[in-house]
Amino acid sequence: VRDLQQLPLVQESVDEMKERIISAHRVLMTLNETNREAFKDLVSTLEAIDEK
């Protein structure tokens, strides 16, 4: 545990962060049906925010 290193702070806009979250959850949704069901509403909600 002592070999852990601090990760650098990532500077990105709110839109970039939202896209990263959507993308990551889309990948998780492809892994199995449980994930698809668990994350579909989150992804739909985040995508709808983009449309406003």
N, CA, C and O atoms as a printed pandas DataFrame, in Angstrom:
     atom_number atom_name residue_name chain_id  residue_number  x_coord  y_coord  z_coord
0              1         N          VAL        A               1    0.830   -1.199    0.000
1              2        CA          VAL        A               1    0.000    0.000    0.000
2              3         C          VAL        A               1    0.871    1.259    0.000
3              4         O          VAL        A               1    0.414    2.312   -0.443
4              5         N          ARG        A               2    2.068    1.179    0.467
5              6        CA          ARG        A               2    2.951    2.346    0.537
6              7         C          ARG        A               2    3.487    2.760   -0.833
7              8         O          ARG        A               2    4.063    3.841   -0.959
8              9         N          ASP        A               3    3.313    1.936   -1.848
9             10        CA          ASP        A               3    3.807    2.248   -3.189
10            11         C          ASP        A               3    2.829    3.103   -3.993
11            12         O          ASP        A               3    3.091    3.412   -5.156
12            13         N          LEU        A               4    1.725    3.481   -3.396
13            14        CA          LEU        A               4    0.731    4.273   -4.112
14            15         C          LEU        A               4    1.269    5.659   -4.406
15            16         O          LEU        A               4    1.994    6.254   -3.608
16            17         N          GLN        A               5    0.891    6.159   -5.582
17            18        CA          GLN        A               5    1.301    7.500   -5.983
18            19         C          GLN        A               5    0.064    8.359   -6.167
19            20         O          GLN        A               5   -0.998    7.870   -6.553
20            21         N          GLN        A               6    0.212    9.630   -5.891
21            22        CA          GLN        A               6   -0.887   10.554   -6.079
22            23         C          GLN        A               6   -1.105   10.777   -7.572
23            24         O          GLN        A               6   -0.153   10.996   -8.321
24            25         N          LEU        A               7   -2.364   10.719   -7.997
25            26        CA          LEU        A               7   -2.697   10.968   -9.395
26            27         C          LEU        A               7   -2.701   12.466   -9.664
27            28         O          LEU        A               7   -3.070   13.256   -8.795
28            29         N          PRO        A               8   -2.290   12.857  -10.865
29            30        CA          PRO        A               8   -2.310   14.287  -11.188
30            31         C          PRO        A               8   -3.748   14.788  -11.325
31            32         O          PRO        A               8   -4.637   14.046  -11.745
32            33         N          LEU        A               9   -3.960   16.023  -10.973
33            34        CA          LEU        A               9   -5.263   16.645  -11.103
34            35         C          LEU        A               9   -5.549   16.879  -12.582
35            36         O          LEU        A               9   -4.725   17.446  -13.300
36            37         N          VAL        A              10   -6.712   16.444  -13.028
37            38        CA          VAL        A              10   -7.091   16.599  -14.434
38            39         C          VAL        A              10   -7.927   17.864  -14.569
39            40         O          VAL        A              10   -8.923   18.045  -13.867
40            41         N          GLN        A              11   -7.517   18.722  -15.465
41            42        CA          GLN        A              11   -8.260   19.952  -15.735
42            43         C          GLN        A              11   -9.145   19.716  -16.954
43            44         O          GLN        A              11   -8.654   19.605  -18.077
44            45         N          GLU        A              12  -10.449   19.641  -16.724
45            46        CA          GLU        A              12  -11.372   19.495  -17.837
46            47         C          GLU        A              12  -12.661   20.225  -17.510
47            48         O          GLU        A              12  -12.992   20.447  -16.346
48            49         N          SER        A              13  -13.373   20.588  -18.545
49            50        CA          SER        A              13  -14.622   21.320  -18.355
50            51         C          SER        A              13  -15.699   20.377  -17.835
51            52         O          SER        A              13  -15.540   19.156  -17.842
52            53         N          VAL        A              14  -16.783   20.964  -17.390
53            54        CA          VAL        A              14  -17.916   20.169  -16.918
54            55         C          VAL        A              14  -18.429   19.285  -18.046
55            56         O          VAL        A              14  -18.758   18.120  -17.820
56            57         N          ASP        A              15  -18.498   19.826  -19.259
57            58        CA          ASP        A              15  -18.978   19.039  -20.401
58            59         C          ASP        A              15  -18.046   17.869  -20.701
59            60         O          ASP        A              15  -18.508   16.767  -21.000
60            61         N          GLU        A              16  -16.744   18.102  -20.624
61            62        CA          GLU        A              16  -15.783   17.016  -20.859
62            63         C          GLU        A              16  -15.910   15.938  -19.788
63            64         O          GLU        A              16  -15.850   14.746  -20.089
64            65         N          MET        A              17  -16.086   16.360  -18.542
65            66        CA          MET        A              17  -16.237   15.403  -17.452
66            67         C          MET        A              17  -17.519   14.590  -17.622
67            68         O          MET        A              17  -17.532   13.379  -17.400
68            69         N          LYS        A              18  -18.596   15.270  -18.018
69            70        CA          LYS        A              18  -19.870   14.584  -18.231
70            71         C          LYS        A              18  -19.737   13.554  -19.352
71            72         O          LYS        A              18  -20.243   12.439  -19.230
72            73         N          GLU        A              19  -19.063   13.917  -20.437
73            74        CA          GLU        A              19  -18.861   12.978  -21.544
74            75         C          GLU        A              19  -18.024   11.781  -21.111
75            76         O          GLU        A              19  -18.279   10.655  -21.537
76            77         N          ARG        A              20  -17.027   12.021  -20.267
77            78        CA          ARG        A              20  -16.201   10.927  -19.761
78            79         C          ARG        A              20  -17.046    9.972  -18.905
79            80         O          ARG        A              20  -16.894    8.753  -18.994
80            81         N          ILE        A              21  -17.929   10.530  -18.084
81            82        CA          ILE        A              21  -18.800    9.715  -17.232
82            83         C          ILE        A              21  -19.774    8.912  -18.087
83            84         O          ILE        A              21  -19.975    7.720  -17.851
84            85         N          ILE        A              22  -20.379    9.562  -19.079
85            86        CA          ILE        A              22  -21.305    8.860  -19.976
86            87         C          ILE        A              22  -20.582    7.727  -20.694
87            88         O          ILE        A              22  -21.080    6.602  -20.748
88            89         N          SER        A              23  -19.428    8.017  -21.234
89            90        CA          SER        A              23  -18.661    7.009  -21.966
90            91         C          SER        A              23  -18.299    5.826  -21.082
91            92         O          SER        A              23  -18.440    4.675  -21.494
92            93         N          ALA        A              24  -17.838    6.101  -19.878
93            94        CA          ALA        A              24  -17.458    5.022  -18.961
94            95         C          ALA        A              24  -18.658    4.150  -18.618
95            96         O          ALA        A              24  -18.545    2.926  -18.558
96            97         N          HIS        A              25  -19.796    4.776  -18.393
97            98        CA          HIS        A              25  -20.976    3.996  -18.036
98            99         C          HIS        A              25  -21.534    3.225  -19.235
99           100         O          HIS        A              25  -22.109    2.150  -19.062
100          101         N          ARG        A              26  -21.371    3.756  -20.431
101          102        CA          ARG        A              26  -21.762    2.987  -21.623
102          103         C          ARG        A              26  -20.931    1.707  -21.724
103          104         O          ARG        A              26  -21.456    0.641  -22.047
104          105         N          VAL        A              27  -19.644    1.820  -21.447
105          106        CA          VAL        A              27  -18.776    0.632  -21.461
106          107         C          VAL        A              27  -19.242   -0.362  -20.410
107          108         O          VAL        A              27  -19.371   -1.552  -20.694
108          109         N          LEU        A              28  -19.494    0.115  -19.205
109          110        CA          LEU        A              28  -19.970   -0.781  -18.143
110          111         C          LEU        A              28  -21.274   -1.464  -18.542
111          112         O          LEU        A              28  -21.488   -2.632  -18.215
112          113         N          MET        A              29  -22.141   -0.748  -19.242
113          114        CA          MET        A              29  -23.422   -1.314  -19.661
114          115         C          MET        A              29  -23.250   -2.463  -20.650
115          116         O          MET        A              29  -24.109   -3.340  -20.731
116          117         N          THR        A              30  -22.153   -2.468  -21.401
117          118        CA          THR        A              30  -21.946   -3.537  -22.381
118          119         C          THR        A              30  -21.456   -4.834  -21.739
119          120         O          THR        A              30  -21.453   -5.884  -22.381
120          121         N          LEU        A              31  -21.046   -4.764  -20.486
121          122        CA          LEU        A              31  -20.461   -5.946  -19.845
122          123         C          LEU        A              31  -21.488   -6.999  -19.470
123          124         O          LEU        A              31  -21.226   -8.195  -19.592
124          125         N          ASN        A              32  -22.655   -6.562  -19.015
125          126        CA          ASN        A              32  -23.694   -7.534  -18.660
126          127         C          ASN        A              32  -25.039   -6.835  -18.474
127          128         O          ASN        A              32  -25.120   -5.608  -18.414
128          129         N          GLU        A              33  -26.073   -7.633  -18.387
129          130        CA          GLU        A              33  -27.436   -7.118  -18.280
130          131         C          GLU        A              33  -27.661   -6.364  -16.966
131          132         O          GLU        A              33  -28.382   -5.366  -16.938
132          133         N          THR        A              34  -27.055   -6.831  -15.900
133          134        CA          THR        A              34  -27.205   -6.160  -14.605
134          135         C          THR        A              34  -26.693   -4.725  -14.689
135          136         O          THR        A              34  -27.349   -3.797  -14.214
136          137         N          ASN        A              35  -25.527   -4.550  -15.290
137          138        CA          ASN        A              35  -24.979   -3.203  -15.458
138          139         C          ASN        A              35  -25.850   -2.365  -16.385
139          140         O          ASN        A              35  -26.071   -1.179  -16.136
140          141         N          ARG        A              36  -26.341   -2.983  -17.451
141          142        CA          ARG        A              36  -27.189   -2.239  -18.383
142          143         C          ARG        A              36  -28.397   -1.669  -17.651
143          144         O          ARG        A              36  -28.733   -0.495  -17.807
144          145         N          GLU        A              37  -29.039   -2.501  -16.861
145          146        CA          GLU        A              37  -30.206   -2.051  -16.104
146          147         C          GLU        A              37  -29.826   -1.011  -15.051
147          148         O          GLU        A              37  -30.558   -0.047  -14.829
148          149         N          ALA        A              38  -28.683   -1.211  -14.410
149          150        CA          ALA        A              38  -28.265   -0.317  -13.326
150          151         C          ALA        A              38  -27.925    1.084  -13.826
151          152         O          ALA        A              38  -28.163    2.066  -13.123
152          153         N          PHE        A              39  -27.369    1.187  -15.037
153          154        CA          PHE        A              39  -26.841    2.466  -15.500
154          155         C          PHE        A              39  -27.636    3.130  -16.615
155          156         O          PHE        A              39  -27.323    4.256  -17.000
156          157         N          LYS        A              40  -28.658    2.460  -17.144
157          158        CA          LYS        A              40  -29.365    3.027  -18.292
158          159         C          LYS        A              40  -30.048    4.353  -17.965
159          160         O          LYS        A              40  -30.037    5.266  -18.791
160          161         N          ASP        A              41  -30.640    4.475  -16.782
161          162        CA          ASP        A              41  -31.308    5.730  -16.426
162          163         C          ASP        A              41  -30.305    6.864  -16.229
163          164         O          ASP        A              41  -30.564    8.001  -16.623
164          165         N          LEU        A              42  -29.180    6.561  -15.628
165          166        CA          LEU        A              42  -28.137    7.575  -15.444
166          167         C          LEU        A              42  -27.654    8.093  -16.791
167          168         O          LEU        A              42  -27.564    9.303  -16.998
168          169         N          VAL        A              43  -27.344    7.181  -17.705
169          170        CA          VAL        A              43  -26.850    7.582  -19.024
170          171         C          VAL        A              43  -27.919    8.385  -19.766
171          172         O          VAL        A              43  -27.611    9.406  -20.381
172          173         N          SER        A              44  -29.155    7.935  -19.711
173          174        CA          SER        A              44  -30.240    8.664  -20.380
174          175         C          SER        A              44  -30.401   10.068  -19.815
175          176         O          SER        A              44  -30.603   11.026  -20.561
176          177         N          THR        A              45  -30.312   10.185  -18.500
177          178        CA          THR        A              45  -30.444   11.492  -17.858
178          179         C          THR        A              45  -29.306   12.421  -18.250
179          180         O          THR        A              45  -29.538   13.583  -18.581
180          181         N          LEU        A              46  -28.091   11.922  -18.216
181          182        CA          LEU        A              46  -26.942   12.751  -18.592
182          183         C          LEU        A              46  -26.999   13.152  -20.059
183          184         O          LEU        A              46  -26.651   14.279  -20.409
184          185         N          GLU        A              47  -27.435   12.240  -20.916
185          186        CA          GLU        A              47  -27.568   12.563  -22.341
186          187         C          GLU        A              47  -28.647   13.619  -22.554
187          188         O          GLU        A              47  -28.496   14.493  -23.407
188          189         N          ALA        A              48  -29.730   13.546  -21.790
189          190        CA          ALA        A              48  -30.815   14.518  -21.923
190          191         C          ALA        A              48  -30.357   15.914  -21.512
191          192         O          ALA        A              48  -30.820   16.906  -22.075
192          193         N          ILE        A              49  -29.467   16.001  -20.551
193          194        CA          ILE        A              49  -28.929   17.296  -20.136
194          195         C          ILE        A              49  -28.196   17.943  -21.303
195          196         O          ILE        A              49  -28.261   19.160  -21.473
196          197         N          ASP        A              50  -27.505   17.152  -22.104
197          198        CA          ASP        A              50  -26.789   17.667  -23.274
198          199         C          ASP        A              50  -27.739   18.281  -24.292
199          200         O          ASP        A              50  -27.374   19.217  -25.004
200          201         N          GLU        A              51  -28.947   17.757  -24.358
201          202        CA          GLU        A              51  -29.898   18.194  -25.375
202          203         C          GLU        A              51  -30.564   19.513  -25.020
203          204         O          GLU        A              51  -31.177   20.140  -25.883
204          205         N          LYS        A              52  -30.458   19.948  -23.773
205          206        CA          LYS        A              52  -31.126   21.184  -23.337
206          207         C          LYS        A              52  -30.345   22.405  -23.722
207          208         O          LYS        A              52  -30.767   23.524  -23.431
